[in-house]
């Protein structure tokens, strides 16, 4: 992905396959460099833009699913890694707690 594209502009999924949200991203209206800052540079400006964006949730889900670099859905790659780990742990916990309950017998 080129760093000259904004997160929403970089998505190449046809709208009928769930990529239609990208046309409405506020990131398309600002400098794309905000979303791929140099290491050690603040991501606050990009995250503020995402906070006001109406397509933040699908953007975030896209980035989580595809392992995108940069700021997507108001989160950094490290934050998305934490989200993926939390979701995996919850799935594991939910899967492990599926036991058949036995009714109490007198």
Order of alpha helices (4+ residues) and beta strands (2+ residues): alpha-alpha-alpha-alpha
